Amino acid sequence: LKMVHANEMPEVTVTEVTDPNEIARFQRQDARHRRNLEWLEAHWIDLLPRARGRFVVVAGEQGHVTDSPEAAWEWAKKNHPEDDGAIVHFVPLKKAWRVYAHRG
């Protein structure tokens, strides 16, 4: 895992994938990711009270709260090794407006 700092431009490589097996694999991963996002949306209110200032991980349509992103990914790999559509989300400590903008 490499952190990208605001003043660095990450290197991006675009590759066209035409292999039907690879495309099907990506579509299955995307479907797992979508199911995890839908699970999080449906259970967000249950997780939120204990998630403030922490990380929420969802894998296998099951949620868990951890103190670090590393612990979140470890939990996902240990409990749902087959789910390559897992998600990790940081929940800010305080509810506030957040503005994300491109500087350039």
Secondary structure, DSSP 8 states (H G I E B T S, - for coil): -----TT------------HHHHHHHHHHHHHHHHHHHHHHHHHHHHHHHHTTSEEEEETTEEEEESSHHHHHHHHHHH-TT-TT-EEEE--SS----------
